[in-house]
Amino acid sequence: MAKRKTKKTNIEKFTCKWDGLRYDITGKKDGIYVNARLDPTVVNAAIEEIENRATDGKCSKSDLVSFARKNKRHPLHSAFQWDDKKGAEQYRNEQAGLILRTLVFVYTKNESTVPHKIRAHVNTPANANGKSYASIFNAVKNEADMQFVVERMESLRNSYTKQLRGLAEFDNDYPIIARLIAHEDKGDKLILRAKQTFTVGPNRRAAKKSTKKKKATTTRKKKVTRKKR
């Protein structure tokens, strides 16, 4: 597992909350719901326990279902539909996915009182158990995970930009659309510049070393030229 050097986070403190978790206590609604109200802090602790025990530090949907199945006294157990007539294993995996996707960290930066939120457990490359998730704190320390997260975010941004430009085809005079497109155009340039400066992925360190060597060689050549003069 390739590790990344990370700067000290400027997150002073954070709390666990839900952002879109859907409940169905009666189990009669159509769609994906959990069957009990859950304390996000307790659930986060359970997910981190699974990640800490895993050899790759990840938690898949099936891992969360297995944890809930084995620990019948844990609050997570009552969140799943165990009646196979109402929902089989695939449905339980979808319930686990809903839990993993909607758990967020709400935090403040330094002395700011403005709250920010971010997914607590982000998508990472699939493992033997399928689609996997890792704590955001662990993902930023892993080169492959971070590359996966960044590429996924870029894909989501590209999809949004494409829809925005499509909307402009119908009404380009709407002021907000024009401003948003101008903002995204500026973002495109910044992203391109960043990609030219830094290599995203496992070769980043090699690229930095290569750049340093080139600079050192150029400096030596300049010194030699000055001496000859």
GUPA-211968 format. One record per atom (N, C-alpha, C): x, y, z. Coordinates in steps of 0.02 Angstrom, whole numbers, plus 50000, padded with zeros to 5 digits. Layout:
N
XYZ ...
***
This chain:
229
500424994050000 500005000050000 500445006250000 500415010249946 500815016249941 500525021649985 500955024250031 500725029450077 500895036350050 500485041250068 500605048150049 500805052150110 501255056950099 501415061650153 500865066950154 500545067750211 499995072550216 500155077950267 499945083950253 500035089450300 499535088550357 499705091850413 499265091650471 498595094850453 498055091450467 497395094050450 497225100250491 496845104750459 496635110850495 495925110050522 495705103750527 495045102350556 495115101950631 494805106650666 494855106950739 494455101350772 493835100550751 493405095450780 492865093650730 492565087750738 492025085750693 491515081550730 490925081450703 490385077250730 490115072950673 489825067350690 489525062950640 488785064450634 488555065050571 487845066250559 487625062350497 486965062150487 486695059050426 486515064450376 486625062950313 486455067550260 486065063650206 485425062650220 485005059150171 484825051950188 484975049750248 484795042950268 484035042450274 483745037450241 483015036650240 482795031050287 482285032450327 482045027550376 481365024850355 481245018550370 480585015450362 480505010450419 480255012850474 480195008650534 479705002850523 479185004050482 478674998850471 478884993750418 479364995650376 479594991050323 479094990250267 478674995150255 478144994550204 478264999050143 478755003650147 478865008250092 479255004950035 479155007449974 479535005149917 480205008849915 480715005549891 481375008749888 481845006149942 482425009349947 482925007349996 482885011750058 482745008650115 482695012150179 483035007850232 483225010950288 483445007050345 482855006350393 482855001050432 482264999350472 482285001850544 482775006050561 482805008750629 483205015250627 483055019750674 483435025850680 484115024350711 484635027450684 485315025650705 485695031850728 486105030850779 486555036050803 487165036050757 487305041450720 487855041550672 488535040350703 488635042650765 489275041650799 489395034250814 488875030850835 488915023650850 489055019750786 488715021550732 488815018150668 489525019350641 489765025550647 490435027050624 490955022950661 490855022150727 491315018050767 491325010750743 490735008250724 490685001350700 491045000550633 490945005450588 491275005150522 492035005550530 492265009950575 492985010550587 493275004150617 492865000850658 493084994350687 493184989250631 492724989150583 492784984550526 493404986250485 493514992650473 494094994850433 494754993150469 494764994050534 495374992650572 495554985150572 495034981050569 495154973750569 495334971150500 495124974650448 495254972350380 495994973250361 496254968650323 496964969050303 497104974950258 496594977050218 496694982750174 496404989250201 496134988850262 495854994850294 495214997350263 494834992850230 494224994850195 493604991550226 493034994350209 492394991450229 491934991150169 491704985250151 491244984450095 490524984050122 490054984250077 489354983750098 489214977050132 489494971850103 489384965150133 489734964550200 490284968150210 490624968150276 490174971050329 489834976450311 489384979850359 488784975450376 488524971950325 487954967350336 488174961650382 488774958950370 489024953350410 489114955550483 489374961750493 489464964350561 488794964750597 488294967450561 487624968150591 487304961450606 487424956550562 487144949850571 487434946450633 488094947150643 488434943850698 488294947250765 488224953850764 488134957650826 487404959650835 487014954950859 486284955950863 486084961150915 486524962650962 486364967651012 486574974750990 486944975050936 487164981550912 486584985050876 486534991750883 485984995450850 485944994250775 486504992750743 486494991650670 486074985650651 486034980750695 485664974650679 484934976150662 484624980450701 483914982050690 483804986550630 484334989050600 484254993450542 484144989550477 484314983150478 484274979050417 483644974850415 483424973350354 482844969050343 483074961750340 482944957950393 483174951050397 482654946050372 482064948350357 481544944050330 481654943250254 481884937350233 482044936250163 481444936950117 480844936250144 480244937050103 480154944450083 480394949050126 480334956150112 480964959050079 481534956150095 482154958650065 482724953750076 483014951150022 483544946150028 484224949650036 484774945850027 485444948450041 485614954549998 485404954549936 485544960249892 485224966649920 484624966049946 484284971849975 484664974250037 484904969650078 485294971550137 485944975150117 486254972850062 486854976250038 486694983350016 486104984349987 485904991049966 485774995450028 485494992450080 485404996050143 486074998250172 486564993750169 487234995250193 487545000950153 487445000750087 487705005950043 487405012750061 486755012850077 486425019050096 486735021850160 486875017550207 487185019750270 487875022550258 488275019050218 488965021250205 488995027750165 488515028750120 488515034750078 488265041050114 487825040150164 487495045950194 487795048050261 488295044450285 488635046450347 489155051850330 489105057550363 489555063150349 489885065650412 490475068750403 490805072350457 490635079750449 490385082850501 490265090050501 490805093150545 491175097950517 491755100550553 491815108150544 492235111050585 492405118250580 493155118750569 493365123950533 494075124950518 494355130550561 494885128850598 495205133650642 494695137050688 494645143650686 494185147250731 493525148850697 493425146350636 492815147850600 492215144450633 491645147850630 491025145050658 490575142250603 490795142950540 490405140450483 490515132950476 489995128950480 490085121650475 490195119350403 490605114250395 490725111050330 490565103650338 490415100450283 490295093150288 490625089550230 490815083250243 491135079150193 490955071850207 490925067750154 490775060650164 491275057650213 491025054050263 491465051050313 491865045250285 491545041350240 491875035550210 491775035850135 492325036550099 492305037750027 492405031349987 492165031449924 492265025649880 492995024849864 493235018649866 493925016949849 493915011149799 494495009449768 494495003849722 494204997449753 493824993749715 493494987749740 493994982549766 493794978949817 494204973449843 493854966849830 494074961549864 493794954849852 493044954549869 492814958949913 492104958949933 491684963849892 491974966549839 491604971149795 491764978449810 491284982749797 491374989949807 491564991349879 492104995049889 492344996149957 492365003649974 492395004850039 492405011650066 492965012150117 493235018250125 493755019450175 493625026150208 493805026750271 493745033050307 494135038350268 493865044350264 494195049750228 494885051050258 494965050050323 495615051150356 496125046050332 495895039850317 496355034750292 496465035350216 495945037350180 495995037850107 496515042950085 496565048550121 497035053750101 497765051650113 497865046250151 498545043850165 498765038450114 498295036250072 498425030850024 498425033549953 498975032549917 499055035449850 498515033049802 498395026449800 497905023649753 497195025949770 497035026049835 496365028249856 496255035649838 496755039749850 496685046849837 496605048249762 496975044549722 496915045249649 496215043349627 495945037949656 495275035549639 494745040849658 494825043749718 494345048849741 494365055049696 494975057349680 495045063349638 494755062249568 494885056349539 494635054849472 493875054449472 493585051749526 492855051349531 492545058349537 492865062649577 492615069449585 492665073349519 493195072149483 493275075449418 492745073049369 492585066549372 492065063849329 491385066949344 491235067749409 490605070949429 490585078249406 491145081649411 491175088649389 491075089149313 491385084549276 491305084649203 490585083449183 490245078949220 489545077549205 489115083749218 489255087149274 488885093349291 489005098649237 489635099549216 489805104549166 489455103149099 489425096749081 489105094649019 488365096449020 488025095049076 487315096749084 487215104349081 487675108049111 487625115349112 487675118149042 488155115549003 488235118048934 487635116048890 487345110248905 486745108148869 486165112748883 486095114848946 485565119448965 485655126148931 486285128248922 486425134648890 486205134748817 486165128848786 485935128448716 485215130648710 484835129948764 484125131848763 484015139048787 484445141348833 484355148148859 485035150748882 485415153448836 486085155948852 486055162948881 485475166148878 485405172948903 485265173248978 485115167549007 484975167449079 485625169049116 485655174549154 486285176949182 486665171949226 486295168049266 486635163349311 486985157949271 486675155549217 486985150249176 487645152749146 487635158849119 488235161749090 488795162449142 488615164549202 489115165349255 489405158549277 488975153549282 489195146849301 489665143849249 489505144749185 489925142149132 490605145749132 490605152349144 491235156049148 491655153549206 491315151949262 491665149249320 491975142449305 491605138149270 491855131549253 492425131949203 492385136849156 492935137749108 493575139549144 493515143749194 494095145649234 494365139549271 493885135449297 494085129249332 494455124449286 494225123949223 494555119549174 495295121449166 495415127949162 496105130349153 496535128849214 496235129749273 496605128349335 496775120949342 496295116649323 496395109449327 496945107349279 496925110049218 497425108449167 498115110549191 498155116449220 498795118949246 499065114549302 498605112349345 498795108049401 499055101249375 498725098549324 498935092149296 499615092649263 499765098449233 500415099549201 500965100349253 500775102749312 501265103949365 501395097749407 500835094249423 500895088249466 500625082149429 500965076649437 500715070349411 500285067149464 499645065949449 499195062849497 499295055349495 499425052349552 499495045149554 500165042949581 500325036549574 500935033549602 501575036649576 501555039749515 502165042549486 502295049749508 501895052349555 501965059249575 502665060749603 502905056449648 503555057549679 504105057149626 504045052349580 504545051649527 504565057849484 503975060649470 503935066649429 504265072549465 504155073049530 504465078449569 505225077849569 505485071549578 506205070449578 506505072249511 506135070449457 506375071949390 506415079449379 505915083149404 505905090449398 506485093549436 506625090949496 507175093549536 507845092349502 507925086449471 508545084849436 508655089449377 508115090849340 508155095349283 508355102349304 508065104649360 508235111349386 508965111649408 509185106249442 509885105949465 510365105949406 510205102049354 510625101749293 510665108549259 510095111849254 510065118549223 510485123549262 510445123149330 510835127649373 511575126549363 511795120149359 512505118549350 512755121149283 512335120349231 512525122749165 512625130249164 512185133849199 512235141149203 512875143249237 513055139649292 513665141249329 514285140149286 514295134549248 514845133049203 514925138349150 514365140449122 514365145649070 514645152149096 514445153949159 514695160149189 515445159949200 515705154149222 516425153449233 516825154149170 516555151349114 516895151749050 516945158949026 516435162849042 516435169949023 516945173749063 
***
